[in-house]
Amino acid sequence: MTILLKKVFQDTGISLNVLQVLVTNTYDSILITDATKDAKIIYANKAFKKLTGYDPSEVMGKSPRILQGAATDRKVIARLTDSLKRGGRFEGKAVNYKKNGTPFIMHWRVLPVKVGNQVKFWVAIQRDGFVI
C-alpha cells in the first residue's frame, strides 16, 4: 500500500467513504455474506444485479447457492466449502444461473474478513467468466 493510501485510510471516516464509493461503483459484482454456516447475504452491489438479474433487495438473507443449478460443478463447490471451513481464500469459476435461468460462467474470488483470528464475513468478488 502506498504512503498516500495509508494516509487516507488512517482517517476512518474518509476510508469508509472511499470504500463505499469503490464497492458501490465497481464493475465487478460484490457480495458480502455473514460467516454463519448458511452464509446469508447481507450486501450486494449494483453490479450483482447486472451480472445475475437479481436486485440486491431480493437476495438479502438468502444464500449465494441460489445461483447454483444442474450444471454447477460440485467439485468446485466442494473446494469452495473446504476453503471457507479453513478460513482461507478461494478462487474459481463455475456455471451459475441468472434469475431468468440463463446459465453463465462466473469467475469469483472469496476472501475472509477477520476480526482477530475469527472470520466475521465473506466478501465475494464476481464477474462473468468471459470478461478479461
C-alpha positions, 0 to 999 in steps of 0.5 A: 500500500502506498504512503498516500493510501495509508494516509487516507485510510488512517482517517476512518471516516474518509476510508469508509467513504472511499470504500463505499464509493469503490464497492458501490461503483465497481464493475465487478459484482460484490457480495458480502455474506455473514460467516454463519454456516448458511452464509446469508447475504447481507450486501450486494452491489449494483453490479450483482444485479447486472451480472445475475438479474437479481436486485440486491433487495431480493437476495438479502438473507438468502444464500449465494447457492441460489445461483447454483443449478444442474450444471454447477460443478460440485467439485468446485463447490466442494473446494469452495466449502473446504476453503471457507471451513479453513478460513482461507481464500478461494478462487474459481469459476463455475456455471451459475444461473441468472434469475431468468435461468440463463446459465453463465460462467462466473469467475469469483474470488472469496476472501475472509474478513477477520476480526482477530483470528475469527472470520466475521464475513465473506466478501465475494468478488464476481464477474462473468467468466468471459470478461478479461 
